[in-house]
């Protein structure tokens, strides 16, 4: 149940029954119509002689190779443009790197940019991803000092997405995850810890933690990449269904905005992004969210929650989700 609450919060669902009902009404029969929506996204008009793109739904979302040498890729695809994230032990923020590429007739050609704390490039991997009978084959050349050629065979996590109070669509296409009851209770008024602070990149970069505790807590990781900000959210960080890239960061005075890119799981049509509006005061980031695949809530965002931080990226070095799994919680 805790994981359900965590993911519901990440999606911006409110604990009150009327808002949950409104979201359900907005989504309606979407899960049943998901195959048609996916087919529409896969239909591309081409000029004569131009190769047709593969179905992006085969590629989008998270792919993992576990074991003692883990690798996880998350592909966010809009048309032919691909962006996303790469990590090894994904709750160790020092392993987070960033994907940029293009979807073509033979798969995805992409780079993975590994960055230093100041946003400068440490090195760049060059890679190609190819969908093969339910697996993702990623091969390429590492730009690391001791790098070389690599080839990874990745798969989707067999556990699938965690349940929510609404049906959860998923890719590869399968029946939606059935909803679970949403606990009801009185709203507790939120009182900020102080005035909202004027924001800079220095104030938001790092690791913010919230949405529960224990193995299911969320890591929101924000890093500099050149002169921009990018990041990821995960929790559990061992399941690539419960992670997403963070992108499209904007700072305006005391307000931070960014998008959570949902590719292969979530309520409603896929893909979508969850629009986050955030303010910070005394190490607390207060966020509200709005999915872009449902109508805006009347009266504005109805859900708010808090993240605490930021921890330095280096402070998470050595986090290893496989240890928690060995202890009985993975």
C-alpha positions in Angstrom: 0.0 0.0 0.0 2.9 2.4 0.7 4.2 2.0 -2.8 0.7 2.7 -4.1 0.6 6.0 -2.1 4.1 6.9 -3.3 3.2 6.4 -7.0 -0.1 8.1 -6.7 1.6 11.1 -5.2 4.2 11.1 -8.0 1.4 11.2 -10.5 -0.3 14.0 -8.7 -3.5 12.2 -7.6 -5.2 13.7 -4.6 -6.3 11.7 -1.6 -9.8 13.1 -1.6 -12.5 11.0 -3.3 -14.0 13.7 -5.5 -10.6 14.5 -7.2 -9.9 10.8 -7.7 -13.3 10.4 -9.3 -12.7 13.5 -11.5 -9.4 12.0 -12.7 -11.1 8.7 -13.4 -13.8 10.4 -15.4 -11.3 12.4 -17.3 -9.4 9.2 -18.2 -12.6 7.3 -18.9 -12.2 4.2 -21.0 -8.6 5.1 -22.0 -7.0 1.8 -21.1 -9.4 -0.1 -23.4 -8.6 2.4 -26.2 -4.9 2.4 -25.6 -4.1 0.0 -28.6 -5.9 2.4 -30.9 -4.0 5.4 -29.5 -0.7 3.5 -29.9 -1.6 2.6 -33.5 -2.3 6.2 -34.2 1.1 7.2 -32.9 2.8 4.6 -35.0 1.2 5.8 -38.2 3.5 8.1 -40.1 3.0 9.7 -43.5 6.2 9.4 -45.6 7.3 10.8 -48.9 8.1 8.3 -51.6 11.4 6.5 -50.9 11.6 7.4 -47.2 11.9 4.5 -44.8 9.2 4.1 -42.3 10.1 4.5 -38.6 9.6 1.5 -36.3 6.9 1.6 -33.7 8.2 3.8 -31.0 6.1 2.0 -28.4 8.5 -1.0 -28.8 11.4 1.1 -27.6 10.0 3.6 -25.2 10.4 3.4 -21.4 12.8 1.5 -19.2 15.0 -1.4 -20.0 17.3 -3.2 -17.6 20.1 -5.7 -17.4 20.5 -6.8 -13.8 23.0 -9.0 -12.0 26.4 -8.0 -10.8 26.9 -5.5 -13.8 23.6 -3.7 -14.0 22.6 -1.2 -16.7 19.4 0.6 -17.1 18.2 2.8 -20.1 15.1 4.9 -20.2 14.0 6.1 -23.6 11.6 9.0 -24.0 10.4 9.2 -27.6 8.5 11.9 -29.4 8.4 11.3 -33.1 12.0 10.6 -34.1 13.5 12.5 -31.2 14.8 10.4 -28.3 16.0 11.6 -24.9 16.3 9.9 -21.6 18.6 8.6 -18.9 21.1 5.9 -18.2 22.2 4.6 -14.8 23.8 1.5 -13.2 22.8 1.4 -9.5 20.1 4.0 -10.1 19.8 5.2 -6.4 23.5 6.2 -6.7 23.2 9.6 -8.4 26.8 9.6 -9.5 25.9 6.9 -12.1 23.2 9.0 -13.7 23.9 10.0 -17.3 21.8 11.4 -20.2 20.6 10.0 -23.4 20.1 11.9 -26.7 19.4 10.4 -30.1 17.2 9.6 -33.0 14.8 6.8 -33.8 15.4 5.5 -37.3 14.4 2.5 -39.5 17.1 0.3 -37.8 16.5 1.4 -34.2 17.9 4.2 -32.0 21.3 5.8 -32.6 22.2 7.7 -29.5 24.8 9.1 -27.2 25.1 8.9 -23.4 26.6 12.0 -21.8 28.3 11.4 -18.5 28.8 14.7 -16.6 30.8 16.2 -13.8 29.3 18.1 -10.9 29.8 21.4 -12.7 27.9 20.2 -15.8 30.9 19.7 -18.0 31.2 16.5 -20.0 33.3 13.7 -18.4 32.9 11.4 -21.5 30.4 10.3 -24.0 29.3 6.8 -25.1 28.1 6.2 -28.6 25.5 3.4 -28.9 22.7 1.8 -30.9 19.5 0.1 -29.6 17.6 -2.5 -31.5 14.3 -4.2 -30.5 14.5 -8.0 -30.9 11.6 -10.2 -29.9 10.8 -8.5 -26.6 14.4 -7.7 -25.8 16.5 -4.5 -26.3 20.0 -5.1 -27.7 22.2 -2.1 -26.9 25.7 -2.1 -28.3 28.3 0.6 -28.8 31.6 2.1 -27.6 32.2 3.6 -24.2 34.0 6.9 -24.0 35.4 6.2 -20.5 39.1 6.3 -20.0 39.2 2.5 -19.7 36.2 2.0 -22.0 35.8 -0.2 -25.1 33.1 -1.9 -27.0 30.0 -3.2 -25.1 26.9 -5.2 -25.8 24.0 -5.4 -23.4 20.8 -7.6 -23.6 18.1 -5.8 -21.7 14.5 -6.6 -20.8 11.4 -5.1 -19.1 11.0 -5.8 -15.4 8.6 -8.8 -15.1 7.0 -7.2 -12.0 5.4 -4.5 -14.2 4.0 -1.2 -12.8 2.8 -0.9 -9.3 -1.0 -0.4 -8.9 -2.7 2.9 -8.4 -6.2 4.0 -7.5 -6.9 4.2 -11.3 -6.3 1.7 -14.0 -2.6 1.8 -15.1 -1.8 1.6 -18.8 1.5 -0.1 -19.6 3.8 -1.0 -22.5 4.3 -3.5 -24.0 0.6 -3.5 -24.5 -1.2 -5.7 -21.9 -4.4 -5.5 -19.8 -4.2 -2.5 -17.5 -3.1 -3.0 -13.9 -6.3 -3.1 -11.9 -6.9 -0.2 -9.5 -6.6 -0.5 -5.7 -8.7 1.3 -3.1 -7.4 4.8 -2.2 -7.3 5.6 1.5 -9.6 8.5 2.5 -9.0 11.0 5.2 -9.3 14.6 6.1 -7.1 17.1 4.4 -4.4 18.6 6.6 -3.8 22.3 5.7 -0.2 22.9 4.5 1.8 25.6 6.2 5.1 26.6 4.4 8.2 26.6 6.6 9.0 30.1 5.5 8.9 32.5 2.5 9.6 30.9 -0.9 13.2 31.5 -1.8 14.5 33.1 -5.0 15.9 30.1 -7.0 19.1 29.4 -8.9 20.5 26.2 -10.3 22.8 26.0 -7.2 19.7 25.8 -5.0 18.0 22.9 -6.9 20.9 20.7 -8.0 21.3 17.6 -6.0 19.1 14.7 -4.6 15.7 15.4 -3.1 13.9 12.6 -1.2 10.3 12.2 -0.4 7.1 10.2 -1.1 7.3 7.7 1.8 10.3 6.0 3.4 12.2 2.8 3.4 12.7 0.9 0.1 9.8 2.7 -1.7 11.0 6.3 -1.1 11.6 8.5 -4.2 14.9 9.9 -5.3 14.5 13.0 -7.4 18.0 13.6 -8.9 18.8 16.9 -10.6 22.1 17.5 -12.3 23.8 20.1 -14.4 24.3 19.1 -18.1 26.1 21.9 -19.8 24.1 25.1 -19.1 20.9 23.2 -18.5 19.4 21.0 -15.8 18.2 17.4 -16.4 17.4 14.5 -14.0 15.5 11.4 -13.1 13.1 10.1 -10.4 13.2 6.6 -9.2 11.7 4.6 -6.3 12.0 1.7 -6.2 15.1 2.3 -8.1 15.4 -1.4 -8.9 12.3 -1.4 -11.2 12.6 0.6 -14.4 8.8 0.9 -14.4 9.0 3.1 -11.3 11.4 5.6 -12.8 11.3 8.4 -15.3 13.4 11.1 -16.8 13.1 14.7 -15.6 13.5 17.4 -18.3 12.4 20.8 -19.6 13.6 22.6 -16.4 12.8 26.3 -16.1 13.5 28.7 -13.2 11.5 31.9 -12.9 12.1 33.8 -9.7 10.9 31.6 -6.8 9.3 29.0 -9.1 10.8 25.9 -10.6 9.0 24.0 -13.3 10.0 20.6 -15.0 8.3 17.6 -16.6 8.3 13.9 -15.4 8.3 11.9 -18.7 6.1 8.9 -18.4 6.7 6.5 -21.3 5.6 2.9 -20.5 3.3 3.2 -17.5 0.7 5.4 -15.9 -3.0 6.3 -16.0 -4.4 7.3 -19.4 -2.9 7.3 -22.8 0.9 6.8 -23.2 3.2 8.5 -23.4 2.5 11.6 -21.3 4.3 14.1 -19.1 3.5 15.2 -15.6 4.0 18.9 -15.2 5.7 19.9 -11.9 5.5 23.3 -10.3 7.8 23.7 -7.3 8.9 26.2 -4.7 11.7 25.8 -2.1 12.0 27.1 1.5 14.4 25.8 4.2 15.4 22.6 2.5 11.9 21.7 1.5 10.7 21.5 -2.1 6.9 21.8 -2.3 5.5 20.5 -5.5 2.2 20.3 -7.3 1.6 18.3 -10.5 -0.7 18.2 -13.5 -0.7 15.4 -16.1 -0.9 16.7 -19.7 -3.1 13.7 -20.9 -6.1 14.8 -18.7 -7.9 18.2 -18.5 -6.6 20.7 -16.0 -8.2 20.4 -12.6 -10.8 23.0 -11.9 -9.3 25.6 -9.6 -5.7 24.5 -10.4 -3.5 21.7 -9.0 -5.3 19.9 -6.1 -2.3 17.9 -4.9 0.8 19.0 -3.1 3.6 17.1 -1.5 7.1 17.8 -0.2 10.6 16.6 -0.9 13.6 17.2 1.4 17.1 18.1 0.3 19.2 18.7 -1.5 21.7 16.0 -0.7 25.0 16.3 -2.6 25.2 13.9 -5.5 28.4 12.5 -4.1 26.6 11.7 -0.8 24.7 8.9 -2.6 27.8 7.2 -4.0 27.8 3.5 -3.1 24.0 3.2 -2.8 23.2 -0.3 -4.1 19.6 -1.4 -4.4 20.6 -5.0 -4.8 21.6 -5.0 -1.1 18.1 -4.1 -0.1 16.8 -6.7 -2.4 19.0 -9.4 -0.8 17.5 -8.4 2.5 14.1 -9.2 1.3 12.6 -6.0 -0.2 13.7 -5.7 -3.8 
